[in-house]
C-alpha cells in the first residue's frame, strides 16, 4: 500500500483538537434571569470528557503510567487501563466487546476473534504514519531480506477485506487488523552468574543440568512454541511448521513436556510478567522463557541477566491496537488520535528503552538520544551508561545489546506466535501438561 497518509478530518477549517478546546471553553455556562452563571459542568462538557476517556484493554506489558501521563499532558486523553492476561484479552474481545474502547492484543490471536466481527478494520488513511510502519509488518522482510514466517506472521493477517469484515485479505487493503505497538524476537533469559558456562541452544531449557531451575511460560499458544524450539534443538524432531502442528506433533510435544515436568525440570510455569521477573531475580530459576522487558526489569535490580541469543534463532511476537466494531463518534475520533500519538515517537522511544521494538522506527529515533539509538537499534557499544525509562542503569558504558542490532535480531526469527488449526486440541493437551 502506498500514499495512504491523509490529514485527520477537519470541519470548516477547524481542527478536532481546536474544536474540543473551544467547546470546553463554552461548556458549563447557563443563564438565569439574563445573567450568566458558570462553574458547573454542562451535559456537553460531560460528554466531551467521557469521549476523551479511553478504556485500554491489554496485558500489563505496554500499560505504563508514564505513557498514560504523557498522553494526558499532550492530548487531554485519560487512559483507563484494564490489565489482564493474554488469554483473558482474547476472551474479552470475543465475549465482552463493549467493555473496552481500545485493545492492545497480539497478531497471533487474530484468527480467534476476527471471525466474530467484534473488531473493526482500522482505516489506514486515518493513521498518519502508516506508510512508515516497518516492513517487518507490511512485507515480512528487513532491508529486502525475508525473515522466518512459520506460525502467524503479522504480514499474513495485517489486512482485512473491509471495515467490518470477518475475513483477512491476502492482498493490501486500507483496512488494518492491528496497528502495531510493539514486537520482539524472544529467546531464553538466563542468569550467567549462576550458570557459569556458555548457553547457545534452546535445548538447554530441557537439559537435566537445570533440574528445578528452569521455567516455561504457561500461555498455551506461546509455551508450546518454546517447547517446540527446545525439542527441535535436541535433534529429536524437525517440525514442518512449529506454529501449526498436527495432533501427532502436539501429542509428542506435550508428552516431552510432561516427562520433563515429572522429572522435576520446571521450578514453575509462569503466566505473569512480574512472576517471571521475580523467579529470575530471586535465583529460583536460572534459565526460562522470558520477555525482553522482564530481563530489563531484572537488570534494573542490579542483577546479571541476559536475553540470550541462541543458534536456532528467535520466536517472535507482535502486538497492536484494535478498536471494537461498535465504537463511533467522538470516542472513535479520540481512539484514532491516541493511536496516532502512540506512533508519533515518544511512546515508541519509551518502549524501545525497555528492549521492545516500536512499529514506526523513524519517529521513535527522533525521540531518542543518538547513543541510545545506537545501543538499542544498531548493536553498537554504549557510549555512556544505558538507563531504563524509570532511570535505573541497566547497561554500563561499553556494553552491547544482547543479540546485536535490530536487523540481526529480527532477521534471525525462526517462527512467530500462532494459533494452530488444532488450537482447541492443543489447549486441552496443554492443560494435561499443567495438571501432570
HELIX and SHEET records of a PDB file:
HELIX    1   1 UNK A   16  UNK A   26  1                                  11    
HELIX    2   2 UNK A   43  UNK A   51  1                                   9    
HELIX    3   3 UNK A   65  UNK A   75  1                                  11    
HELIX    4   4 UNK A   86  UNK A   95  1                                  10    
HELIX    5   5 UNK A   97  UNK A   99  5                                   3    
HELIX    6   6 UNK A  107  UNK A  109  5                                   3    
HELIX    7   7 UNK A  110  UNK A  113  1                                   4    
HELIX    8   8 UNK A  114  UNK A  116  5                                   3    
HELIX    9   9 UNK A  124  UNK A  126  5                                   3    
HELIX   10  10 UNK A  130  UNK A  132  5                                   3    
HELIX   11  11 UNK A  135  UNK A  138  1                                   4    
HELIX   12  12 UNK A  154  UNK A  156  5                                   3    
HELIX   13  13 UNK A  192  UNK A  195  1                                   4    
HELIX   14  14 UNK A  202  UNK A  206  5                                   5    
HELIX   15  15 UNK A  208  UNK A  210  5                                   3    
HELIX   16  16 UNK A  220  UNK A  234  1                                  15    
HELIX   17  17 UNK A  247  UNK A  262  1                                  16    
HELIX   18  18 UNK A  273  UNK A  282  1                                  10    
HELIX   19  19 UNK A  292  UNK A  300  1                                   9    
HELIX   20  20 UNK A  329  UNK A  343  1                                  15    
HELIX   21  21 UNK A  346  UNK A  352  1                                   7    
HELIX   22  22 UNK A  361  UNK A  366  1                                   6    
HELIX   23  23 UNK A  370  UNK A  378  1                                   9    
HELIX   24  24 UNK A  406  UNK A  410  1                                   5    
HELIX   25  25 UNK A  423  UNK A  435  1                                  13    
SHEET    1   A 2 UNK A  29  UNK A  32  0                                        
SHEET    2   A 2 UNK A  35  UNK A  38 -1                                        
SHEET    1   B 5 UNK A  78  UNK A  83  0                                        
SHEET    2   B 5 UNK A  53  UNK A  58  1                                        
SHEET    3   B 5 UNK A 102  UNK A 106  1                                        
SHEET    4   B 5 UNK A 314  UNK A 324 -1                                        
SHEET    5   B 5 UNK A 119  UNK A 120 -1                                        
SHEET    1   C 6 UNK A  78  UNK A  83  0                                        
SHEET    2   C 6 UNK A  53  UNK A  58  1                                        
SHEET    3   C 6 UNK A 102  UNK A 106  1                                        
SHEET    4   C 6 UNK A 314  UNK A 324 -1                                        
SHEET    5   C 6 UNK A 179  UNK A 186 -1                                        
SHEET    6   C 6 UNK A 357  UNK A 358 -1                                        
SHEET    1   D 5 UNK A  78  UNK A  83  0                                        
SHEET    2   D 5 UNK A  53  UNK A  58  1                                        
SHEET    3   D 5 UNK A 102  UNK A 106  1                                        
SHEET    4   D 5 UNK A 314  UNK A 324 -1                                        
SHEET    5   D 5 UNK A 413  UNK A 416  1                                        
SHEET    1   E 2 UNK A 122  UNK A 123  0                                        
SHEET    2   E 2 UNK A 175  UNK A 176 -1                                        
SHEET    1   F 2 UNK A 141  UNK A 142  0                                        
SHEET    2   F 2 UNK A 145  UNK A 146 -1                                        
SHEET    1   G 5 UNK A 266  UNK A 270  0                                        
SHEET    2   G 5 UNK A 214  UNK A 217  1                                        
SHEET    3   G 5 UNK A 287  UNK A 289  1                                        
SHEET    4   G 5 UNK A 188  UNK A 190 -1                                        
SHEET    5   G 5 UNK A 306  UNK A 308 -1                                        
SHEET    1   H 2 UNK A 386  UNK A 387  0                                        
SHEET    2   H 2 UNK A 393  UNK A 395 -1                                        
END                                                                             
